[in-house]
Amino acid sequence: MGNMKALLNILIAIAGIILAGSLPLLIAGWLVGEWRWQVYFESIRTTLEGLWPIGDIAFFNFRAGQEMALFPNVFAYIAYSLEILFLALIVAVAVSVALTVMTMLLQEKVRERVKMALYFLESIPDLLIIMLAQLLVIAFFKQTGILVSKIAVAGDDRIYWLPVLCLAILPTIQLYRLSMLTFQEEERQMYVELARALGFSKVYIVLVHMFRNAIISVFFQSKKTMWFMLSNLFVLELMFNLPGIMLFLSGNMHPMGFLVTIFSFFLPMFLLYAFGEWFFVSRRNQKAVG
């Protein structure tokens, strides 16, 4: 039953992506008071027909200044964006969980102040963070003569740690706050009271008992964080001039480019969270049986 549900979900998602790919044509008609359903469905048909043979699909590479075959050239754009995205997600999850565990060992008053600060920090625009990071790198270079990171990509260069850091900051703050709420909810459960009554230390209760239950909720909350990071990825690639899939889409804004871009993110994310859901649910079922 679970496999059928997963298959149905992925088929619905694929159909939605295909239908959304030609949606700009329909919206353009609505803006001038026309219903261009025929153009819309013709675009969908043309896009689907254009997927085969896949080796004949081409796009204009603005960096190279020439038309190139879509495959396998697009994989370099996809791989670079996914590297930045997943590295930032790993950093955000690891740092937020570590900070949450440390904060849970503090007094209740301190925790509430931390949460208030997180609400404020979440409102900082991602563009401001990127600009400040780039200005700090420039200022540090002027003072010391040491360039800790490039602030923009030229040609086929790749930069990682500064874009990853900029992309991870706001998701870390968001996950930190959500993790705090999850751990505090776990703290009110009966098994925590029982562990305290048995004389277990606060550190042991947080790291062993609360952590293994709260981390499941944190994993599922990271889904929303991932979509939040995707919305910031375009700004990041634009500000750092990264040769990623988002900039590829901006230069190839047509149904085929849209399909390639969305599928390049949808499939890895779907597989990641499908595997995660299977893993955590199976572990929980094993514990229930045991």
Rosetta blueprint (number, residue, H / E / L):
1 M L
2 G H
3 N H
4 M H
5 K H
6 A H
7 L H
8 L H
9 N H
10 I H
11 L H
12 I H
13 A H
14 I H
15 A H
16 G H
17 I H
18 I H
19 L H
20 A H
21 G H
22 S L
23 L H
24 P H
25 L H
26 L H
27 I H
28 A H
29 G H
30 W H
31 L H
32 V L
33 G L
34 E L
35 W L
36 R L
37 W H
38 Q H
39 V H
40 Y H
41 F H
42 E H
43 S H
44 I H
45 R H
46 T H
47 T H
48 L H
49 E H
50 G H
51 L L
52 W L
53 P L
54 I H
55 G H
56 D H
57 I L
58 A E
59 F E
60 F E
61 N E
62 F L
63 R L
64 A L
65 G L
66 Q E
67 E E
68 M E
69 A E
70 L L
71 F L
72 P L
73 N L
74 V H
75 F H
76 A H
77 Y H
78 I H
79 A H
80 Y H
81 S H
82 L H
83 E H
84 I H
85 L H
86 F H
87 L H
88 A H
89 L H
90 I H
91 V H
92 A H
93 V H
94 A H
95 V H
96 S H
97 V H
98 A H
99 L H
100 T H
101 V H
102 M H
103 T H
104 M H
105 L L
106 L L
107 Q L
108 E H
109 K H
110 V H
111 R H
112 E H
113 R H
114 V H
115 K H
116 M H
117 A H
118 L H
119 Y H
120 F H
121 L H
122 E L
123 S L
124 I L
125 P L
126 D H
127 L H
128 L H
129 I H
130 I H
131 M H
132 L H
133 A H
134 Q H
135 L H
136 L H
137 V H
138 I H
139 A H
140 F H
141 F H
142 K H
143 Q H
144 T H
145 G L
146 I L
147 L L
148 V L
149 S L
150 K L
151 I L
152 A L
153 V L
154 A L
155 G L
156 D L
157 D L
158 R L
159 I L
160 Y L
161 W H
162 L H
163 P H
164 V H
165 L H
166 C H
167 L H
168 A H
169 I H
170 L H
171 P H
172 T H
173 I H
174 Q H
175 L H
176 Y H
177 R H
178 L H
179 S H
180 M H
181 L H
182 T H
183 F H
184 Q H
185 E H
186 E H
187 E H
188 R L
189 Q L
190 M H
191 Y H
192 V H
193 E H
194 L H
195 A H
196 R H
197 A H
198 L L
199 G L
200 F L
201 S L
202 K H
203 V H
204 Y H
205 I H
206 V H
207 L H
208 V H
209 H H
210 M H
211 F H
212 R H
213 N H
214 A H
215 I H
216 I H
217 S H
218 V H
219 F H
220 F H
221 Q H
222 S H
223 K H
224 K H
225 T H
226 M H
227 W H
228 F H
229 M H
230 L H
231 S H
232 N H
233 L H
234 F H
235 V H
236 L H
237 E H
238 L H
239 M H
240 F H
241 N L
242 L L
243 P L
244 G L
245 I H
246 M H
247 L H
248 F H
249 L H
250 S H
251 G H
252 N L
253 M L
254 H L
255 P H
256 M H
257 G H
258 F H
259 L H
260 V H
261 T H
262 I H
263 F H
264 S H
265 F H
266 F H
267 L H
268 P H
269 M H
270 F H
271 L H
272 L H
273 Y H
274 A H
275 F H
276 G H
277 E H
278 W H
279 F H
280 F H
281 V H
282 S H
283 R H
284 R H
285 N H
286 Q H
287 K H
288 A H
289 V H
290 G L
